[in-house]
Amino acid sequence: MNSSLVKLAQVHSYCKVTKLYNQIRIFTYLFSNLLLFQNCLTSKPPLVQWASIAASQIHTSAPMCRVVSGKYRITKKRDRPLTYEMANPPHYIAHRKSWNSWNTSSLKDGLRRSETALEDEFIRRFMTGTWHGLTCSEIIVKRQFNHIRVAAIVRRAVSPTKMYFLLGYTEELLSNWLQCPVTLELQTVDSFKDVVFKYI
Amino acid sequence: MYSNIILPTRWSRFTCFCRSLSSIEGQKLPQSSKSSDGISPPPRIQRGPTDILQALASTVGPDPTAAHYKYHDDPYLIPLSNYRKRAYALSAEAGRKAAAWIRDEHAELFTTREWDPPGKTKTPYFNADPKIDAFTPRPIYNDESTVTEEDLKHTIQNALLEDSVKVFQLLGGIDGVADYNLKLSFLQLLCFYNEKEPDSMEWLEERWFSANTRDRHAATWKLGGLADKIFASLEQKTSEAYCTIIQGMAKHYQAKRAHMLCQEAIEQGIPLSTSTFNGLLGCIGFLKEGTSLRVEALKQLLAQMEEQGLTPNEETLTSCLRSISAWGGGKILQQLAQQIIIEFRKLGIQPGLSAYYYLLCLYCKERGPRIDILSIILTDLEKREKLIPQDVTDTNFFITAMGVCSDHLQNINLAERLHALLMKGDNYKLVGDAYKESIYYRHFVTVACRHASFERTTQLLDTLVPNVYVPEPTVMEEIIKTLEVAGAGDRLAQAWSQLVVFGIANRTKLVERLLQAMCNCYEYQSDDIKAKIRNAASDIIKYGQLTDEEIQNANKQDRRSPQQKLSADAMANIVALCSDVKEKSEPDWDTVSEALNRLKRNEAAGVPSKPQVLADMAQTAASMGKLGIAATALKYLAECGFEEAMPASVQTLGVILNRPQQDVETMLQQRGDLERTLHPSALAVLDAYYLAKSGGTSRDAASSTSSESDNESSTSDDE
């Protein structure tokens, strides 16, 4: 039962990722079209164009306004388990739930934007793969100075000794990979059911 | 590969330099003693990079209610027993080692230079700051590597002994390395570690838990090893080279050669350092036999030092005392130690922790007379602002001193003072490793249990157990004794759950001791505490059952650890505790019958020493209508041939029939009448009476009757 739930959850998270991915693809497609279009109109070099568009903050994805990313479809049997984080759609961020990545790269003059995003995704995949079938929640990546704190909820499916092994392994390998101290902040629950907020 | 980015790196360095200059300039202003407006800010204090962190850390004291910070803060992951503490910390480290192995094994994958990656020159790029050397892959040296003298320098600086030997050989050995200073520093490395790879500083837990790796006091110096060869090959033997090789030999107890080399150097007029003489002083015991000869040699060496014009230091005192304490005890050596300390005091040299440790070893022998030098030592140490660790043996001081408090002096006040000293400031790092820490607390808790007030003891236990220290079985016994004397029933009931949590609940002796303690102070407890004690007692018997089942399962796999049986006394104690209830429906009766069954099935070792307990229980049981239990108890008594069986069964019958004792005795004369009138379960009591009367210790008769009574008792229980 538990494992199937976890599998379900994983499948859904994949769905979410692919949805997001599609969204981005459409967005970039539109964006490039627009660029081409503008290039035809004016004879300025493309880079300047890019800058002006970024500055003007045109919402180019307006036609696709039916927001689907980060939301889950209701199943017929109403048996899809959702965690609290999944149950709240993105517009509730900072109201009912908070961010999954904490860093300052998106502030004005923020550093290492793309690198941060990529590293966060790497950390997420590394965690779900290393703690295989154990992670019950989203993986929260918090950055402070050169220190990365990774928080998650895991199932108590393996013995504490093994968990400590994985803890040490993950921390050391990630810090060697990312060249900065990494700390894991885990909480354990008895089963995946404990983190299910509702079924839809 | 990185050539195209040298310029920006340099540029950033330059800007950084400029910034630092400007900041220095900005800070220079206040240093002038007085400014025009009469405000003079204090001069700038130079701070290190971690000073703020240390200041912050000093605001938080140790929190004994939380587990050590190396453990993960989650109820599932917090260890509560000694075994788990060790296992968890070491598994985390094993994981770390696995990761480090992957990093070193696949070093080609870990070449991302986060701090200055290639191809990032066009956009303004901010490098990861600071660059941390510990996260970069280590170079691996094997036979195919091409190495330079830089590599040798690097390995020597990082104390990578095996790597440096490899590099040295790759460079062509003794003839290959031409640089004299490099050769000398390599010789120093070899001498310090005796050509053995030291335990890595990286694996803290392994060092912490590597129990009792006491360095052997034997000549471990590798004769004719690489160090010797390098020293022999040096064409021009300077004072540094002599000092190095002599210290190395002295450190690893190759006393004779060290002294020979020392004489050689003195004859050639090569000056030797104080530390060289310190090393020689430390290994006199390996040079001479017999106390008087050794003392003479010691004095001779000190005189030689004076001839050379060397001033002794604290280490000299320590190594003198180390030698003296290793030669045994006795008045002469004690006096000599005293003399030396007084003379060093005159020179203004205070003994350090190691010196005091050796002094304690010298004075406080296990079977010797009680000498209280510890209070003097403590008074001296308390006066010092800070205890600065200087020697590895410094960590032996606290454990030895606490041992002296506990075994030799048996003085709780001194122990408290010592503990306060350990807790002061940054001193806790002097506790040593896990092994020493646990011994330290073992002594401390033992002396507190024996000599401190009960309030102080419980307060101490509440702060220490279980996060700082988990008591070992012997200490637990001491604690149980203390609780028993103080009559703390509540804590005794808790002690059982502690035994389970600490993983020592299968220590039969300890559990028996606990049951006895519970029994002894059961009477004068309040009702709710009595209930708690009864619960604990029934838990104890259930715990045994659980492990029995597990053993049956485990028996198929291996039968390495046969479960020890609780003694019959323990069972009797459980019976006595659990039979003290007011209601027939109490679940405690199940515990009683389980205990009795175990007694009957001979599953408990021995026979109860106080059978009266069972006899009393039989009456109580009968009065509550638990005739089956009463009958089983009486039958057991009769079978074992206790003389209490007969009067007890008469009394029990009296209770059942609600008649005075004489009436019952007269009725018992006519057996037939009674048998006809009695309830079947009461008949079993009757059987027990006749069995006891006939002195029926014959097992055959007993077993046949007991099987009958079994059936009867079971039917009566159901009613």
Interface residues (C-beta under 8 A of the other chain):
Chain A: L111 R112 N146 R156 P160 T161 K162 M163 Y164 F165 L166 L167 G168 Y169 T170 E171 E172 L173 S175 N176 W177 L178 Q179 C180 P181 L184 L186 Q187 T188
Chain B: H72 D74 P75 Y76 L77 P79 R84 A87 Y88 A89 S91 A92 E93 A94 G95 R96 K97 A98 A99 A100 I102 R103 F110 T112 E114 W115 F126 A128 D129 P130 K131 I132 F135 T136 P137
